[in-house]
Amino acid sequence: MGHEAPRASSFQMLLLLLLLLLLRAEPLRSAELTFELPDNAKQCFHEEVEQGVKFSLDYQVITGGHYDVDCYVEDPRGNIIYRETKKQYDSFTYKTEAKGVYRFCFSNEFSTFSHKTVYFDFQVGDEPPILPDMGNRVTALTQMESACVTIHEALKTVIDSQTHYRLREAQDRARAEDLNSRVSYWSVGETIALFVVSFSQVLLLKSFFTEKRPVNRAVHS
C-alpha cells in the first residue's frame, strides 16, 4: 500500500501535463476551411499579420474537374509572393517582411463548367513551447517531460494523418460518385441505342419478307 500513493500522484501529474499540452498545442492563429468554388469564379481571403511572423498555407482540391485550381498570395504592398496554376495540392510557408493584410486567393476562372471543392489550412505564428520554461531551459528534460513531448509529437502526427486521410476519403468518394453517374448514363444510353437498333432491324427484316402485290392495270381497247 505504501507505493500506491506515489504512483497515483505520478499518474495525476502526467494527466495534468497532458491537459496543459493539449491546451497549449494550438498555434497562435489558425483557420481551416472547406468551401465551394464555382466555375469562372475566384475566392479571396484576408488576414492581418505582424512583421517578422511566419505563416503557412496548405490547400487541396477535393472535388471537381481535374482537381486543380490556381492560387496566389499577395502581401500588403501588392506584391505576389506565391503563385501556382492548376495545382491539385500544395504548401507554402513565408516569414512576413511587412505588417499588414495578406491576401490569398483561389481561382477557377480557367474552367467553364467544373465546380470545385477546395480545402485549405492557414496558420499564423509559431507554436508556443509545450512547457512554460522550455524555451530558455538549460537542463535536460525529466522522464515525464520527455514523455509529454513524445506524446505531443505523436498527437500532431495523428492529427495530420487524420486530416490527410479525411481529404483522401472525400476525394475518392467524389470520384466514385462521378464514375457511378457516368456508368449509369452510359448504361441508359446503351439501352436506348439497343432498343433503337433492335426496332430498326425488325422493321428492316419485315420489309424483306413483305409480299408486294402486283398492281392491276386496266387494258383499254
Phi, psi and omega per residue, in radians:
M1 nan -0.400 -3.072
G2 -1.213 -0.383 -3.108
H3 -1.655 -0.099 -3.086
E4 -1.239 -0.690 -3.081
A5 -1.134 -0.839 3.110
P6 -1.078 -0.666 -3.137
R7 -1.142 -0.751 3.103
A8 -1.121 -0.681 3.119
S9 -1.121 -0.710 3.113
S10 -1.128 -0.689 3.134
F11 -1.142 -0.709 3.106
Q12 -1.149 -0.659 3.115
M13 -1.137 -0.674 3.112
L14 -1.133 -0.725 3.094
L15 -1.107 -0.679 3.120
L16 -1.130 -0.741 3.120
L17 -1.171 -0.627 3.090
L18 -1.121 -0.733 3.098
L19 -1.097 -0.739 3.093
L20 -1.099 -0.679 3.129
L21 -1.096 -0.796 -3.111
L22 -1.161 -0.616 3.140
L23 -1.262 -0.506 -3.073
R24 -1.782 -0.047 -3.035
A25 -1.341 -0.270 -3.101
E26 -1.285 2.541 3.064
P27 -1.133 2.987 3.139
L28 -1.053 -0.851 3.086
R29 -2.464 2.406 -3.105
S30 -2.578 2.434 3.081
A31 -2.342 2.176 3.137
E32 -2.211 2.169 -2.990
L33 -2.600 2.500 2.975
T34 -2.072 2.177 -3.040
F35 -2.410 2.829 3.123
E36 -1.606 2.364 3.119
L37 -2.166 1.765 -3.104
P38 -1.160 2.951 3.081
D39 -1.199 2.599 -3.114
N40 0.984 0.597 -3.094
A41 -2.249 2.808 3.090
K42 -2.406 2.391 -3.128
Q43 -2.185 2.224 -3.100
C44 -2.093 2.613 3.106
F45 -2.270 2.594 -3.059
H46 -2.188 2.514 3.099
E47 -2.598 2.265 3.092
E48 -1.505 2.204 -3.064
V49 -2.245 2.449 3.099
E50 -1.310 2.899 3.118
Q51 -1.274 2.471 3.106
G52 1.320 0.308 -3.135
V53 -1.854 2.418 -3.139
K54 -1.566 2.407 3.003
F55 -2.331 2.763 -3.114
S56 -2.366 2.554 3.123
L57 -2.273 2.126 3.033
D58 -2.077 2.325 3.140
Y59 -2.507 2.777 3.138
Q60 -2.745 2.410 3.067
V61 -1.514 2.181 -3.052
I62 -1.605 -0.797 -3.108
T63 -2.430 2.763 2.987
G64 1.884 2.227 3.016
G65 0.989 -2.287 3.087
H66 -1.655 0.341 3.110
Y67 1.003 0.798 -3.130
D68 -2.343 2.743 -3.099
V69 -2.736 2.665 3.016
D70 -1.563 2.484 -3.134
C71 -2.497 2.433 3.023
Y72 -2.574 2.690 3.128
V73 -2.131 2.345 -3.066
E74 -2.148 2.357 3.139
D75 -1.495 3.056 -3.103
P76 -1.066 -0.385 -3.139
R77 -1.500 -0.035 -3.124
G78 1.583 0.084 3.128
N79 -1.425 2.432 3.084
I80 -1.477 1.992 -3.120
I81 -1.739 -0.151 3.084
Y82 -2.736 2.350 3.083
R83 -2.651 2.249 3.051
E84 -2.437 2.501 -3.127
T85 -2.034 2.405 3.065
K86 0.905 0.936 3.104
K87 -1.787 2.441 3.062
Q88 -1.395 -0.661 3.110
Y89 -2.810 2.717 3.120
D90 -2.951 2.921 3.081
S91 -2.303 2.553 -3.126
F92 -2.518 2.268 3.117
T93 -2.204 2.407 -3.050
Y94 -2.633 2.477 3.045
K95 -1.826 2.108 -2.984
T96 -1.148 2.498 3.078
E97 -1.838 -0.201 -3.136
A98 -2.550 2.575 3.083
K99 -1.420 2.463 3.107
G100 2.698 -2.904 -3.095
V101 -1.617 2.096 3.066
Y102 -1.719 2.429 -3.087
R103 -2.110 2.312 3.032
F104 -2.209 2.315 -3.006
C105 -2.189 2.596 3.036
F106 -2.091 2.247 -3.048
S107 -2.122 2.365 3.027
N108 -2.127 0.503 -3.054
E109 -1.240 -0.344 3.132
F110 -1.365 -0.209 -3.111
S111 -1.748 2.371 -3.092
T112 -1.702 -0.301 -3.111
F113 -2.553 -0.115 -3.068
S114 -1.536 2.159 3.089
H115 -1.616 2.264 -3.041
K116 -1.950 2.661 2.965
T117 -2.106 2.127 -3.000
V118 -2.098 2.408 3.049
Y119 -1.993 2.414 3.022
F120 -2.494 2.691 3.089
D121 -2.268 2.009 -3.086
F122 -2.008 2.115 -3.095
Q123 -2.185 2.385 -3.122
V124 -2.123 2.271 3.084
G125 1.639 2.939 3.117
D126 -1.615 2.698 3.102
E127 -1.242 2.319 3.131
P128 -1.180 2.768 3.122
P129 -1.049 2.578 3.129
I130 -1.164 -0.771 3.121
L131 -1.843 2.589 -3.044
P132 -0.974 -0.706 -3.072
D133 -1.858 0.410 -3.058
M134 -1.320 -0.442 -3.088
G135 -1.213 -0.671 -3.098
N136 -2.054 0.533 -3.096
R137 -1.535 2.402 -3.120
V138 -1.861 -0.323 3.137
T139 -1.557 2.830 -3.136
A140 -1.275 2.702 3.116
L141 -1.279 2.571 3.059
T142 -1.291 2.994 -3.129
Q143 -1.093 -0.673 3.139
M144 -1.219 -0.703 3.112
E145 -1.151 -0.685 3.083
S146 -1.101 -0.678 3.101
A147 -1.121 -0.688 3.101
C148 -1.107 -0.738 3.116
V149 -1.107 -0.745 3.123
T150 -1.092 -0.761 3.129
I151 -1.130 -0.680 3.117
H152 -1.077 -0.802 3.125
E153 -1.117 -0.677 3.111
A154 -1.139 -0.689 3.104
L155 -1.130 -0.690 3.092
K156 -1.086 -0.726 3.116
T157 -1.115 -0.726 3.123
V158 -1.106 -0.756 3.138
I159 -1.101 -0.772 3.118
D160 -1.105 -0.719 -3.141
S161 -1.152 -0.728 3.117
Q162 -1.092 -0.733 3.100
T163 -1.093 -0.761 -3.139
H164 -1.079 -0.850 -3.109
Y165 -1.209 -0.563 3.095
R166 -1.139 -0.726 3.109
L167 -1.195 -0.710 3.105
R168 -1.112 -0.694 3.129
E169 -1.129 -0.740 3.112
A170 -1.134 -0.693 3.126
Q171 -1.164 -0.781 3.135
D172 -1.150 -0.655 3.107
R173 -1.136 -0.708 3.108
A174 -1.126 -0.703 3.105
R175 -1.142 -0.716 3.127
A176 -1.121 -0.729 3.107
E177 -1.151 -0.681 3.102
D178 -1.136 -0.748 3.112
L179 -1.129 -0.672 3.124
N180 -1.118 -0.736 3.114
S181 -1.151 -0.682 3.121
R182 -1.135 -0.740 3.109
V183 -1.105 -0.681 3.131
S184 -1.122 -0.816 3.122
Y185 -1.097 -0.707 3.123
W186 -1.128 -0.675 3.123
S187 -1.153 -0.740 3.099
V188 -1.098 -0.746 3.115
G189 -1.097 -0.734 3.106
E190 -1.116 -0.686 3.127
T191 -1.100 -0.792 3.117
I192 -1.099 -0.767 3.128
A193 -1.099 -0.662 3.121
L194 -1.113 -0.739 3.112
F195 -1.136 -0.730 -3.139
V196 -1.104 -0.802 3.141
V197 -1.126 -0.730 3.135
S198 -1.107 -0.784 3.136
F199 -1.116 -0.672 3.120
S200 -1.154 -0.695 3.114
Q201 -1.147 -0.698 3.109
V202 -1.076 -0.798 3.122
L203 -1.105 -0.689 -3.135
L204 -1.155 -0.801 3.113
L205 -1.125 -0.662 3.125
K206 -1.108 -0.640 3.120
S207 -1.183 -0.502 3.127
F208 -1.224 -0.653 -3.036
F209 -1.743 0.105 3.083
T210 -1.388 2.182 -3.124
E211 -1.337 2.235 3.120
K212 -1.667 2.023 -3.133
R213 -1.383 2.439 3.121
P214 -1.217 2.605 -3.126
V215 -1.562 2.131 3.112
N216 -1.366 2.233 3.134
R217 -2.023 2.368 3.131
A218 -1.309 2.370 -3.134
V219 -1.701 2.120 -3.137
H220 -1.672 2.197 3.127
S221 -1.551 nan nan
